[in-house]
């Protein structure tokens, strides 16, 4: 290839690619695209070919490039070309590439100068190129020829704009030297999309074809229509040279001789020509690479810092050292005991913000789940009254009883106490299950040593199961103790007299809704606060909406938000019960409902109030809180009304006796429940949790040593060995990659962007010289600071990009001494079809 500067960049890019490949990542440099823009037959394709260093583009007069050519250069071991429309076909002969471009162009556009915006995509694989994208665009034209549409000018402008509007695109604005620079559409388009001039490089072609006595020195010195990056002059091969297969290297040598021998350009010879253009573009690629280095360095340093501690631990670790294994096992067991205690007692280290676990979960079991299960296990009211009735009648036998028998009370109480075994055993099971889960979580840090982890988990779990058995025995003993003696002299027991008085007193209940607020103004204790969604409100009345709820011992209130300023409603808890609501297919929330046992509306026109939470755990927690406030769950078969005995006829005296015993049972069972709720957490904490913590700290290590060979326990898992090797390799590769980036930073240099310049071209650069005759159209004026211009400067270009500056310029440059000269037809041509179309 003919671009030596690009070949010098390839090793630099390859070093970066190798550095990132060593750590399993890709180095996305995203090098800029380079697009050539210019008028028809301005030499765009020749400029592009000279940059690549290969002959592969069609040549000729008139419109040759009629479809955009997106050329992807890809660094590869072998050199060949491949078209996207002929995927898989590798073309080694670049003459065949040219023919394929011509064939593919004519396939869509025809042979009569038609154009198409559909690009031809060509990939050139070569060891002499960088991964770049070059774009050859059709030349800007104004007059349609052949099969071209009337709005050809606007179509080509739109086509060009699609590519050069991208911030990652360098624009080579190509203008032939034998054309008036003020009429350069390429410069006009570049200025529209690159106002600051950071991406635009002016390229002046055909310097060898200018009329004798004229030159482009003022342009190349950046004095006429200045650009921030200036202009570079090139001399391309002529059509005769191309037809004669003139080699690019010979053409470059001829170009060099031209600049050195021309009197107007020899002082600029070192900053002119195709090699210098290649150097400028390659330097731009170098600048881009250097701009990406800080981001790469920051990324690699972050990864190196993340691996540093782990790599240091692995560096000091010696898998085959017995003393090292013993010390490591001792440290791991100590860390396991500390982690377990932190999980149970609570700690600020590594707080789980997703779900409850460890001690928090056990606390919830003690104070929410277990009390709720105690209430839930009770029989329904109808069944309890039936049992009391049968007990009274069976005790009286054939006689009619005149007094309430205390044996009936004792029999019913004992039956209720026996039912406590289920919730108590369930509480122990839930706590043990959570402890075993906590042990499993704490042994995750032992995953590097699978045998040690397995034995640790087995030993601790076995001990937990042993303590579970003792704890259940103690719980059952507590139930048996309660059954052994019914203490009717307890200070909290109401006694028979109070039970009969309570039976004869009518119940007083507050009014519902906000009308009963006065009844609830006495001091209340707040039990819980939180967000709930009322889900059974119809869409017509506003639909489901979240409110801030406050549950107290007497009422349930909700507010608009958690500022608690705007109260929406206050619901008394008297005669309310709670029941589950089945989750529907369309609902993402979990729901429960409050309803009245008196068959009245709970909230406005609603018989029940459905409240929704995000999780089932929240529902259980709210139900437990309602239980503390005296709102009990609905029993199976409960219909909300005071039930009567269907199959047993009751006289008033028997009904009073049943009610008295019912009150006595409630009073005594509340004492038993209170005692059980207090003793259960203490029993489990003493026999299970505290015992397990003590076992881990004092006996676990001894039992591990008693297994036998400790070296077997400390054998690494294959995954851990691979992890250690990967961490050490990645750590070394990251350090090497940072060294490579440092070397690149010191071995390359960035060329700063030239400072901004005054780009008010017509006003500053084309000042009129009234004494000079107007120049010939299409020719450059002689060089020098006093060179004549084309008459008065035209006004600033209008916003529409479709009105050429040549109209006003020609009108001013035409003196009144030549009235007979006909005005050219093209400048007066009306905009075709879509004059208001804006390409950008």
N, C-alpha and C positions, 0 to 999 in steps of 0.2 A: 504494500500500500504506500501512498505518497505522503502521509501525514505523520512526520516523525515526532512531533510534539504529542500527538495522541498516543503514539506507541510508548512514549516515555511515561505517560500517566498509567498505563496498564499495570505495571508491577506494583505501583502504589495502591491501586484499587484491589488488586489480587491479594496484597498483604492484609488489607482490611477484611476482605471476604474470608480469607483463611483464619484470621483471628476470631471472627464471629462463628465460623463453622466449627472451630475447636470447642466452643461452648454450646453447640447445638442451636445457634440462632442464625438469622439472616441479616445481612447488612444492606438495608434499603437506602441507597444513596439518592435515588430519584433524581438523576442528572437532568439538566434542562433540555427541552426540545429546541431545535433550531429551525426556523421557518424562513424561507426566502420569498420576498414580496417585491413585485415590480411590474412594470408594463410589459406588453407583448414584445418579445425578441429583445429584452433588456440584458440577457445573459444570465438569467437565474440558474438554469440547469447547469451551465458551465461552472458557476461559483460553487454549486453543491457538489459537483463531480470533483472539483479541485480539492475540496475539503476532505472528501472520502479518499481520493487518490485512485479512482477507477473510472473507466468509460462504460456507462451502462444506461444512460438516459437517451431517449430519442432526440434527434436534432433536425433542424430544417428551418425554412422561412415561414413567416405567418404564425398561426396558432398551432403550436406543437403539443404543449402540455394542456390537455383538455379535461383531465381529471386530477384531483389531488393525489399525490404519491406520498404515502406515509412510509418512510424507510426506517426500519429498525436495525441498528447495528448491534450485533451480539458477539461478545468475546467467546471464541470457540477454538478448539485445537485445529480444526480443518476449515478450509475456505470454500464456501458455496453459498448459493442464494436459494430462497424458497418463497413462493407466493402463497398468500393465505387462501386464494381461490384454487390453488393446486397443492393443497397440503400433502406433505409426504414426498413431493417431487423435488429432488435436490439438483440444482443447476450449477455446474461448475464453470461453464462458458458464459462470460458476461455479455457477449454479443447476442447470445440466445435470450438473455435477460431483457435486453433492449427490444428485441422482436416481440417477446411476450407482453411487454408493456404496451407496445403499439397495438398488438392484437386485442388485448383486454380493453384498451381504450375504445377501439372501433366497435367492439361488441356491444357497448352500451350507447355510444355517441354517434355511431355511423362514420362514414368516411368523408362527410361533407362539413367538417369544421364544427360539429356539434359539441356541447360540453355537458358534463354531469357532475353533481356534487358528491357522488358516491366514490370514496377514495379507493385507490389500489394500494394494498398493503403488501410490502416487500420486506423480507428479512434477509440480511447479509451476515453470514457467520464467517468470522475471520479471527485469527490470532493477533491481528494488527489493529483492532478497533476496540473502543469502549462501548459499553451498553448505552447507546444514545438513540434518540429519535430525531430524524431529519425530515422536513416536509417541503416538497416541491409543489408550488401552487400555480394554477393557471395565471397567465399574464393579464393585467388589467386592460380591458379594451372598452371602447365606447360605441363603435359602429358594428352592428350585427352583420355577419357575412355567412353565406351558405345556409345551413340549417339552424343557425343560432337564433334564439328568441329575441323579440324586440327589447326586452329589458335585460340584455346580456350584461350590461355594466353593473346593474344592481345585484344580479345573481352571483357574479364573480366577487363582488364586494362582500356579500353575505358569506360566501364560501370561505373567503380569506379571514373574515372576522371570527368565524367559528374556531380557528386555530390560534390567532395571534392575541385574542382576548385573555388567554390563560396566563396567569402570573409566572408560570414556569416555562415560558417560551421566549427565547431570544429572537429578535426580529432583525433580519438582514434586509434593509431597504435598498434594493438594487435600482440604480438609475444610470442609463447610458450617458456618457459625457457629451454626445452630440445632441442632447435634448436640454431644453431650458429647465433648470432645476426647480424653478418656482412652479412648474406644471407637473412635478413629480407626484403622482398619486400614491406611490409607495410611502413617501415621507408623510403625506397627508394622513393616510390610514394609520401609520405608526404613531403619529402625534395624537391621533384620536384615542388610542388605547393605552399609550404610554406617555402620559402628559409630562412626567418628570424626566423622561428620556433615559431611564435606567436600563432599559432592555433593548434599545435601538442602536444599531451600528449602520452607518451609511456606507454603501459600497458603490463606487463609481467605476463603470465598465466602459469598454470601447474607447479608452483614451488614445489609442493609436489610430482611430478613425476620425478624429476631429479635423476640421478644415485647417489648412496651412495658415499660420499666423495667429491661431487661437489656442488657448489652453485652459485647463481647469485648476490653475494654481490657487485662485481665491477660494475655491470650494475645498480643495484638499487641505489648505491651511486653516479651514474651519472659520473663515471670515465671512463667507457668503452663506446665508441660511445656516447658522451654526447648530451643531448637535452636541449634546453633552459628551458622547463618546467619539465624536468626530467622524471623519470619512476616511476610507481606505480605498485607494485606487488599485485596480487589477487590470491585467491585459489577458483576455481569454484567447483560446485558439479560434481561428476563423473557420468558416465552414469548409474552406479548401483544406486547411490543416487537418480537420476532423476526417474529411473524406480521404485524405492521404495518410491516415493512420499515424499522425504525428504523435510521438510519445509525450506523455505529460511532463516527464522530467526535462525533455528538450524544450517544451513550451515554457516551463518555469525559468529555464536558463535564458531564453529569449526575452521573457518578461523582465528579468533582472537587468539585462543589458539595456533594454528600453528606458528604464527609469534612471540608470546611471548615465546614459548618454543624452537624455533630453534636458535642455537648458532650464526648463521651467520646473522640472521635477527632481533633478539630481540631488538637491539639498534635502529632499524628502525620501530618497531611495530606501533608507533603512526602515521607514515606517509605511512602505507601500508594497504592493504585490501579494500574491496568494500565500506565500510562506508567512508573511506578517499577519494576514487575516487568520490563518490557521493558529498562529501564536496567540492572537487576541482571544479567539474562541477557546483555545485550550486553557489559557489563563483563567477564563471565566469558569471553565469546568473545575480548575484547581481551586478557585475561590469558593465555589459551591461545596466542594469536598471539605475544605477547611471550615466552612460555616457549619457543616454537620458534625464536625469533630467534638465541639463542646457537649452537644446532646448525647453523642455516643459515650463520651468520657463520663458524664454524669450517670448515665444508665449503668455502665460497667462498674463504676465506683459504688453505686447503691447495691448491686448484686454482690460485689466483693465484701462490702461491710456486712451484708446479711449472712454470708457464709463464713465470715472471719472467726467467730466464736466456735462454731461447730468444727471448722477445719483445725483450729488450735487444739481442741479436745482430741480429735482423731490423731493429730500429729504426736501427741504425748501418749496415746494409747498403744500398748504392746500386747497383742492378743495371746501370745504364748508365755507370758511371764506369770508364774503361779502367785507370787506375792501381789502382783498387780490385780489379778483376778479376785483374790481374797479381799483386798481393800475395796475394790469396786463393788463386790457383793454387799459388804457391810454398809457402804454409802447408799446403795440402792434400797436396801431394806429400811434404813433410817428415813430416807426420803419418802418411801411408801407409807411408813407410820405417820409421818408429819402430814402428808397429803390426806390420809384418811381422817385424821383428827381435824384438819381444816375443813374438810367436806362436812363433817358432822357438827362441829362447833361454830362454823362460819368464819370467813376470812375475807379480807379485801383483795387477796391475790386471785387473779384469774376468775372473776365473778361471772357466773353464767347469767346472761340477760335474756335467754330464750325460754327456759322452763325451770320449774322448781326441781331441786335435786338435793340429795343428802339430808342434812339436818333440817332444812326448810321444808322438804317433803314430809319428813317424819313429824315435824311440828304440826303440819296441816292434818296429818292422819290423827294425831292426838286430839286436836281441838276443833276439827270440823267434820272429818269423815266418821270418827268413832261416835260422837254425840248424835250425829244424824242417823247412823245405823241403829242406835239404841231406840230412837223414836220410831224408826221405820219398821222395826221388828214387831211392834205391838199389833194385836188383833184389832179388828174394827169394833166400834162401839156396840153394835148389835150382837156380835158374838160374845163379847165380854158380859153384857147384861144377861144373855141367855145362860152362860156358865154360872153367874151369881145366882140366878133364879133356881137352877137345878141344884146347886150346892145347898141353898137354904131349904128347899123342899126335901132333899134327901136326908139332911140332918134332922129335920122335924119328923120324918117318917110318917106314920099313920096319924100323928097328932097334929093339930093345928097350932102353929107356933104363935105365941103372943109377943115374944121379944126377938130382937135381931141376934142370931147366933154368931159368936166370935169365931167358931170353928170354920164357918164359911169364909170369913175374911182371911183366916190363916191359909186355908186351902188355895184360895185364888192367888194370894200373894206369893206362895211358894211356886205355883205354876208360872207366874210372871218372872220370878227370879231365875228359874231354870232356863227360861228363854234368853237370858243374858249371855249364856255360854257362846252362842253363835257369834254375836258381834264382838265379844272379847277375843275369841280365837281368831276371828277375821282380822282384828286389829294387830295381833301378834304376827300373823302371816304377812300383812302389808308392810310392817316395819322390817321384818326379816328380808322380804323381797327387795326392799329399798337398800338395805345394808349390803346385800350381795351385789346389787347393781353398782353401788358405790365402790365396793372392792374391785369390781371389774374395771371401772373407770380409772381407779388409782393404779392398777397394774398395767395400764397402757404405756407408762413410761418404762416398763420392763420389757417392752416388745423386742428390743434388740437381743434379748436372751430368752428365747421361747421356753426352754426347760425351767429356768428360774421363775418365769412368770406363771407357768402352769402349776408348779409346786406351791408357790406362794398363794395363788388363788385357791388351790385345793385345800391347803392347810387351814387358811382363814375361813373358808366357806364351811368346812367340816366343823370347826369350832363354833361358828354361828349356828349351825343346825343343832349342835349339842345344847347350846344355850337356849335355843328356841324350845326344845323339849322341856327344859327346866322351867322356862317362863310360862309355858302352857300349863304345866302342872301347878305352878303357883297361882295362876289365874283360876283354874278349876278349884283349887283349895279355897280361894277367896269366895267363889260362888257357894261352895259347900258350907263355909262359915256363915254366910248370910242365911243359908237355909236352916242352919242348926238352931237358930234362936231368932224369933220375931220380936224385936224390942219395941213394944207399944208404949214404953215410957220415954221414948226419945223426945227431946225437947222440941223438935220440929214436928212431931206427930200431932195431928189435930184431935184425936180421941173420938169416942162415940158421941159424946154430947155435942161437940162442935160440928160433927158430921151431920147429926140430925137437924141442928139449927140451920146449917147451910142448905139442907134439903128443903126446909120450909121457907127460905128467903127467895123472893123473885129476883131474877138477874136483871141488872140495869145496864143497858148498853147505850153507847153514844150514837148520835145520828150519823149518817153516812155523808161522805163528801166534805166540802168546805163548810157546810152548815154545822158540822160537829167539831169545828176547830176550837170553839170555846171550851169544850170538854177536855181538849188535849193540851191546854195551855200550861198545865202544871209541868213541873221540871221533868225533862226527858233526858235519857242517856243515849247518845249517838252510838250505834253499833257498827255501821259501815257507810262508806261513801263511794260512789263510782258511777261510770257511764253505763247506761242501759238504753236499749232501743225499744220503744213501744211499737210492736209490729202488727197489731190487728186493727189499726186505724185505716179506714178506707181511703183510696186515692182521692175521692171527691173531697174528703175532709182534711186533706194534707198528706196522707200516706205515712209510712213508717218514718220515725224521726228519733234521733238520739237525744236524751236529756241527762242531766246530772241528778242522780238519785241520792237521797239521804235516808237511811233506815235507822229509826230510833226504837226505843222499847214500846212506844205507843202508836207510831204512825210511820207511813212511808210517803215521803214528799219528793217532788222533783222540780228542778229549776231549769231555766233556759240554758245556763252554762255553769261552769264550776266557780264563777264569782258569787253565786248564791244570792243574787240581788232580785231577780225576777222569778217569783214562785209561780209555777203553773198549776199545781194541785197538791192537796194533802189528803192521804187516804188512811183512815183509822184501821188498825190491824185487827180489831175485834171481829170475831166470827170468820176470819179469812183463813183459807188453806191454800196450799201450793200443790200443783200437779205438773207432771212432765207433758210436754207437747212434742209429738213426733216430728222429726225434721223432714221437711218436704224436699223433693228432688231439686227444685229451683232455688231453695234457700241455702245460703252459705253460712248462716248463723245457727246457733243452738238456742232453743227457746224453752221457757217454762211459763206457767200461767198462775195467776192468783184469782180465786173465786170465793164467793160467799156461801157459807153453809145455810144461809137463810133465804136463798133463792132471790136475792135482790141484786140490783145493778151495782157493780163495783166502781165503774168509772163512767160517768155520764150515761149514755144509752147502752153501754156494754156490760154484759153479764160476767165477763171475765176480762182480765188484763194480761195480755201476752207480752212478756219481756224477753228480749233476745241478747245473747252475748256472743263473743267471737269464738269461744272454745267451750267444751264440755266441762273443763276444770273450773272455769268461771261460773258456770251454772251451778255446779256442786257447791262452790264456795258461797254463792248468794243464798242457796237453799239452806246451808248450814247457818248462815247469819240470820235468816228468817226464823229458823228454828230457835235460835237464842232469843229472838223477839217474841216467841210464842206462836208463830205461824207454822203449823204442823203439816206434813205431807198428807195427801189424800190416801186413804186406805182402799184396798181392792174391794170393789162392790159398793163403795160408799156413794150414796145418792145426794148427800148434802142436807138431808132432813133428819129430824129426830126419829129414829126407827123404833118401832114397837115389835113386840114378840108376836109373830104370826101364828105360831103353833101352840103357844102357851097363854092361857087366859090369866090375867093378873087382877087381883083385887087391890084396892087402894092401900091396904096395910102391907101387902107383899111388895107393892111398888115402892113404898117408903123405905122398906127394909133393903131392897135392891139399891136404891139411890144412896142410902147411908153407907152400905158396904162399898159401893162404887167410889164414894168420896174418900173412904178410909184407904182403899187400895191406891188411889191416886196420891194421897198424902204419903203413904209409906214407900211407894215405889219411887217417888221423887227423892226421898232420902237415900234409897238404895242406888239410884242413878247418880246422885251427887257423889256418893262415896265411891262408886265404881269409876266414874269419870276422873276422880282424883287419884285413885290407887293405880289404875292401869298404866298411865305414863310413868309413874314412879317405879312400878314393878319391871316394866320393859327396860327402862333406863338402867336400873341396877343390875338386872340379871343378863341383859343382852348387850346393850350399847357400851356401857362403861366397862363391862367385863371384856368385850372384844378389843377395846382400845388398850386395856391393860395387857391383854394377851399378845397383841402385836408388838408392843414396846418391850415386853419382858421374855416371851417364850418363842416367838416366831423364828428368830435367828437360830436359837438352839435346835429347834425342830428341823430347820433347813440343814444345819450341820450334821444332824443325826441320820440324814438320808444316805450319806456315803461320800462319794467322790465329789468334792465341790467344783472341781474343774469342769465336770460335765454340766453342772448348772450354769456355768458362765461361758458355755460355748455360744459363739455368735450365730445368728441366723444367716442363711445365705443372702437374704435381702439386706441385712445390716452390713454384711461385708461388701456387697455391691454398692450400697449407699455410701460407705466410707470411701471406697475407691473413687466413686463419682464425685463426691464432694472435694476430695483432694485434687482430682484431675481438673475439675471446673475451677477451683481456686487458683491453680497454677496457670490455667488458660486465661483467666480473667487478668491476672497480673501481666501475662505476656501481651494480651491485647492492649492493655493500658500502656505498656512500653512501646508497642507499635504505634499507637496514636501519638505518643510523645515524640517518637522519631519522625513521624510524618509532619507534625507541627513544626519541628525544627528544620526539617529538610526542604520544606516548601515555604513559599512566601505569597501572601495575598497582595494583589494590586488594588489600591483603593479606587473607588468610583470617582471619576472626575467631578469637580464641584458643579452645582447647577449654573446654567448660563441663561442669558436673556434669549428666549425663544420667540420673541415677537418679530418673526421673520420679515414680513413685508415692510413694517415700519422702520426697522433698524438696518436691514441688510440691503434693501433695494431702494436706497435713496436716489431720486432722479438726478440726472446730469443733463441740463437743458441744452448744453452746447454740443452734446454728442449726438450723432445720428442714431436712429434705432437700429438694433442688430437684426441680422437675418433670423427668421423664425427657425427654431430647431437647431441653432448653433450656439456654442458657448462663446462668450465675449473674450477678447484678449485679456491676459492677466495683468495684474498690477492694481495698486490702490486706487488709481484714477480711471479705472476701466469704465467705459460707458455702460449704462444699464438699459433696461427696456422701457424707459420712459417713467412717468409717475407711478409710484407704488399703488397697487390696488388696495381697496379697503380690506379690513380683516375678514377672513372667510366666514360666511354665514354658517349657522349650526348644521344645516343639512349637508351631509357629505356628498351629495349627488350633484352639487353645482360647482363646476370647475372654476378655478381661479383664472384660467386662461381667457375667459370671456372679457372680464374687465381689463385684464392686462393688455390684451390685444387692442381693445378699444382706445386705451390711453396711449399706447405706443404708436398708433397709426397717425402720422402728422397730417395737417390739413392741406399740405402741398401735394398730396397724392389722392385727390378726391375720386379719380376714375378707377382706382383699384377696387375690385369686387371683394366684398367681405366673404371670408370663408364660410362654407355652409355648416361645418361641424359644430363650431362654437354656438351657432344660433339654433342648433337642433333641440327641439322640445324634449323634456325628460320622458322617456317611454314608459307607458303603462302605469307605473307605480312611483310617481315622483316623491311621495312622502315617506317612502320606506326607509327606515333607519337601520343600518346594518349592525349597529351595536346598541 
